[in-house]
Amino acid sequence: MLSAYNEKLRKYLIDNHYMETLAFHTIPGSTIIDRFGYRECPRQ
């Protein structure tokens, strides 16, 4: 699953040990866009 993410997001998940548990973690869409460089979905 990690291979589907870009380098910045992958590093964030590994560094914070999010992938080591079964706990569910959320990351706001604005963080995904601003911090990790993903594109915003087109507005309808």
Sequence and secondary structure as in RCSB ss.txt:
>XXXX:A:sequence
MLSAYNEKLRKYLIDNHYMETLAFHTIPGSTIIDRFGYRECPRQ
>XXXX:A:secstr
 GGGS HHHHHHHHHTTGGGSS      HHHHHHTT        
